[in-house]
Amino acid sequence: MATLVGGAVGQGLGVARAARAMNGQIDADLEFLLENGYLPNVQPVLPLTGSRPRSKVAIFLTSWAIGSLGIFVLIFLASVLVTAAANDPEHSVALAVVGGGLTGLGAGILGGWLPGLILFAILGTRENVRRAVGVVLEEFREYWEARTEAMHAIPQGRDPYVVWNCLATYRLPLDDA
C-alpha cells in the first residue's frame, strides 16, 4: 500500500516539477515576446527527448535476478563460513564450497522472488514516474517545435501577437498557488 501511495505521490511531484519548468519557459518566452517583439535564442529548460520506456517484464526479471543473486551470495557465504568454523576433519573446504553453492543456488532460485518483489516495487515506481514525466516532455517538445517555427516566422512578417496567442495555448494547467 505504501508503494502505491509513494508511487502516486512521486508521479504527481515529477509531473508537477516538469510542468512548472515548462510553464516557466513559456511565461519567460511570452514576456520577452511582448517586450521585444521577437523570441530570444535560448536553450530549452527541459530535454526535448525523453528516455525510452523499459518493459515491466524486463524490470521484473532483472529484479528477480538481483534478488536471487543476493540470496545466493548470503546462503553461500553463510554455509561456507559455518562449515569452516565447525572445523570438522571429515568435511573439506571444497565440499563446503560445493554444498554451499548448491544450497545457495536452490535458495536463490526459490527465494529470490521476495527481495526481487521489493526491488520491483521500487524500480517499477521509478519507471511509472519516468513515463508520466515523459508525457510532459512530449508536450514540451511540441511547444518547442512551434516556438522554433515562430522564432523564424516573426522576422519574415508574422504578427508577434498572433504568435503570442499561439504559444500561450501550450501552457499546462497547474495550480500555481
Salt bridges, closest charged atoms under 4 A:
ASP27 OD1 - ARG171 NE 2.78
ASP29 OD2 - ARG147 NE 2.66
ASP88 OD2 - HIS91 ND1 2.91
GLU127 OE1 - ARG130 NH1 2.66
GLU127 OE2 - ARG131 NE 3.12
GLU138 OE2 - ARG141 NH2 2.47
GLU145 OE2 - ARG141 NH1 2.43
ASP176 OD2 - ARG171 NH2 3.32
